[in-house]
């Protein structure tokens, strides 16, 4: 069930949204408008600064992921000492050392998947910074539009990877709930998906972004 929720979440959200009605899909239009406007600006210092802030955020999350992976790996490879320490806790439900290692491995895999997404996001944002720096000065509006759309095709996947990396934290927390028992694992997984869908489609932020998209279109 966990794997199904994790892997099917994004396709399901896209199917429910049908191109509109979710933050991720609406933000693609907003970011495309940003890049088109960037291509027509004479001074692009602000655009570089804005993207640098996003790059710093991705770097922060990547560093945090590394620390969490290291902590989880330390517990995973702690052997019998870790199992005895965890088994002594009243709220923890783990039957065998092998089961505990599987539970910790699932948490680490969730975090590692997020780390890879953050790394790919950082690389793509660096490519986009280069595209902003290389934007030509021209009075040709058609060329500006084409350049902006091309830059958006770099920026949108970069920030989509960032969003996927952040989503990994939700599923890592759901995986961590497994140590409290299968019922807690199921509730946490369903809760994580429900929270993600609500924030994408029904939250105040999603309504505001949808309004921005309508204004830009």
C-alpha positions as CSV (number, residue, x, y, z in Angstrom):
1,X,0.0,0.0,0.0
2,X,2.8,2.4,0.9
3,X,4.6,1.9,-2.5
4,X,1.3,2.3,-4.3
5,X,0.5,5.6,-2.6
6,X,4.1,6.8,-3.1
7,X,4.3,5.9,-6.8
8,X,0.7,6.7,-7.7
9,X,0.4,10.0,-6.0
10,X,1.7,12.3,-8.7
11,X,-0.1,10.5,-11.6
12,X,-3.3,10.5,-9.6
13,X,-3.0,14.3,-8.8
14,X,-2.4,15.1,-12.5
15,X,-5.5,13.0,-13.4
16,X,-7.7,14.7,-10.8
17,X,-6.4,18.2,-11.8
18,X,-6.6,17.6,-15.5
19,X,-4.0,20.3,-16.1
20,X,-5.5,22.8,-13.6
21,X,-6.6,23.1,-10.0
22,X,-3.4,22.0,-8.3
23,X,-0.5,24.2,-7.1
24,X,2.1,22.2,-9.1
25,X,0.3,22.4,-12.4
26,X,-0.8,26.1,-11.9
27,X,2.7,27.1,-10.9
28,X,4.0,25.9,-14.2
29,X,2.1,28.7,-15.9
30,X,3.3,31.2,-13.3
31,X,6.9,30.2,-13.8
32,X,6.6,30.3,-17.6
33,X,5.3,33.8,-17.3
34,X,8.3,34.7,-15.1
35,X,10.8,33.4,-17.6
36,X,9.0,35.1,-20.5
37,X,9.1,38.4,-18.6
38,X,12.8,37.8,-17.7
39,X,13.7,37.4,-21.3
40,X,12.2,40.9,-22.0
41,X,13.8,42.6,-19.1
42,X,17.0,44.7,-19.5
43,X,18.2,44.1,-16.0
44,X,17.9,40.5,-14.9
45,X,19.6,40.8,-11.5
46,X,16.3,40.3,-9.7
47,X,15.6,37.1,-11.6
48,X,19.0,35.7,-10.7
49,X,18.5,36.6,-7.0
50,X,15.1,34.9,-6.9
51,X,16.4,31.7,-8.4
52,X,19.4,31.8,-6.1
53,X,17.0,31.8,-3.2
54,X,15.3,28.7,-4.5
55,X,18.7,27.1,-5.1
56,X,19.7,27.9,-1.4
57,X,16.5,26.2,-0.2
58,X,17.2,23.1,-2.3
59,X,20.7,23.0,-0.9
60,X,19.4,23.3,2.6
61,X,17.0,20.4,2.2
62,X,19.6,18.3,0.5
63,X,22.0,18.8,3.5
64,X,19.2,18.0,5.9
65,X,18.4,14.8,4.0
66,X,22.1,13.8,4.3
67,X,22.0,14.2,8.0
68,X,18.7,12.3,8.4
69,X,20.0,9.5,6.1
70,X,23.2,9.3,8.2
71,X,21.2,9.1,11.4
72,X,18.9,6.4,10.0
73,X,21.9,4.4,8.6
74,X,23.5,4.6,12.1
75,X,20.4,3.1,13.6
76,X,20.0,0.5,10.8
77,X,23.6,-0.7,11.1
78,X,23.6,-0.5,14.9
79,X,22.9,-4.2,15.1
80,X,21.6,-5.8,18.3
81,X,22.2,-2.7,20.4
82,X,19.7,-0.7,18.3
83,X,17.2,-3.5,18.5
84,X,17.4,-3.8,22.2
85,X,17.1,-0.1,22.7
86,X,14.1,0.3,20.4
87,X,12.4,-2.8,21.8
88,X,12.6,-1.4,25.3
89,X,10.3,1.5,24.4
90,X,6.6,0.9,25.3
91,X,5.1,2.5,22.2
92,X,7.3,0.7,19.7
93,X,5.9,-2.4,18.0
94,X,8.7,-4.4,16.4
95,X,8.7,-8.2,16.6
96,X,12.2,-9.1,15.3
97,X,15.5,-7.4,14.5
98,X,14.9,-8.2,10.8
99,X,11.6,-6.4,10.9
100,X,13.1,-3.3,12.6
101,X,15.8,-3.3,9.9
102,X,13.2,-3.4,7.2
103,X,11.3,-0.5,8.8
104,X,14.5,1.6,9.1
105,X,15.5,0.7,5.5
106,X,12.2,1.9,4.2
107,X,12.7,5.3,6.0
108,X,16.2,5.5,4.5
109,X,15.0,4.7,1.0
110,X,12.3,7.4,1.2
111,X,14.9,9.9,2.3
112,X,17.4,8.8,-0.3
113,X,14.9,9.2,-3.1
114,X,14.2,12.7,-1.9
115,X,18.0,13.4,-1.8
116,X,18.4,12.4,-5.4
117,X,15.5,14.7,-6.4
118,X,17.1,17.6,-4.5
119,X,20.4,17.0,-6.2
120,X,18.8,16.9,-9.7
121,X,16.8,20.0,-8.8
122,X,20.0,21.8,-7.9
123,X,21.7,20.9,-11.1
124,X,18.7,22.0,-13.2
125,X,18.5,25.3,-11.3
126,X,22.2,25.9,-12.1
127,X,21.4,25.3,-15.8
128,X,18.6,27.8,-15.5
129,X,20.9,30.4,-13.9
130,X,23.1,30.1,-16.9
131,X,20.1,30.6,-19.2
132,X,19.2,33.8,-17.3
133,X,22.8,35.0,-17.7
134,X,22.9,34.2,-21.4
135,X,19.5,35.8,-22.2
136,X,20.2,38.0,-25.3
137,X,19.4,41.7,-25.5
138,X,17.0,42.0,-28.4
139,X,14.0,44.0,-29.5
140,X,12.6,40.9,-31.3
141,X,9.5,40.1,-29.2
142,X,9.1,36.7,-30.9
143,X,12.6,35.7,-30.0
144,X,12.1,36.9,-26.4
145,X,9.0,34.8,-26.1
146,X,10.8,31.7,-27.5
147,X,13.7,32.2,-25.2
148,X,11.5,32.6,-22.2
149,X,9.6,29.4,-23.0
150,X,12.8,27.5,-23.5
151,X,14.1,28.8,-20.1
152,X,10.8,27.7,-18.5
153,X,11.4,24.2,-19.8
154,X,14.5,24.2,-17.6
155,X,12.9,25.9,-14.6
156,X,9.7,23.9,-14.3
157,X,11.4,20.5,-14.2
158,X,13.9,21.9,-11.7
159,X,11.2,23.0,-9.2
160,X,9.1,19.9,-9.9
161,X,12.1,17.9,-8.7
162,X,12.4,20.1,-5.7
163,X,8.7,19.5,-4.9
164,X,9.2,15.8,-5.3
165,X,12.1,15.9,-2.9
166,X,10.0,17.8,-0.3
167,X,7.2,15.2,-0.7
168,X,9.8,12.5,0.2
169,X,9.7,13.9,3.8
170,X,6.0,13.2,4.0
171,X,6.5,9.6,3.0
172,X,9.6,9.2,5.2
173,X,7.4,10.2,8.2
174,X,4.7,7.8,7.1
175,X,7.4,5.0,6.8
176,X,8.7,5.9,10.3
177,X,5.2,5.4,11.7
178,X,5.6,1.6,10.9
179,X,7.6,1.1,14.1
180,X,4.4,2.0,16.0
181,X,2.5,-0.8,14.4
182,X,0.8,-1.6,11.0
183,X,-2.3,0.4,11.9
184,X,-0.2,3.5,12.6
185,X,1.7,2.9,9.3
186,X,-1.6,2.7,7.3
187,X,-3.1,5.8,9.0
188,X,0.1,7.8,8.5
189,X,0.4,6.8,4.8
190,X,-3.2,7.7,4.1
191,X,-2.9,10.8,6.1
192,X,0.2,11.9,4.3
193,X,-1.5,11.5,0.9
194,X,-4.6,13.2,2.1
195,X,-2.6,16.2,3.5
196,X,-0.7,16.5,0.2
197,X,-3.8,16.4,-1.9
198,X,-5.6,19.0,0.3
199,X,-2.6,21.3,0.2
200,X,-2.4,21.0,-3.6
201,X,-6.1,21.4,-4.4
202,X,-8.0,22.9,-1.5
203,X,-5.7,25.0,0.6
204,X,-5.7,28.9,0.6
205,X,-2.4,28.8,-1.2
206,X,-3.8,26.6,-4.0
207,X,-6.7,29.0,-4.5
208,X,-4.4,32.0,-4.6
209,X,-2.1,30.3,-7.2
210,X,-5.1,29.3,-9.3
211,X,-6.2,32.9,-9.3
212,X,-2.7,34.0,-10.4
213,X,-2.8,31.5,-13.2
214,X,-6.2,32.8,-14.4
215,X,-4.8,36.4,-14.4
216,X,-1.7,35.4,-16.3
217,X,-3.7,33.5,-18.9
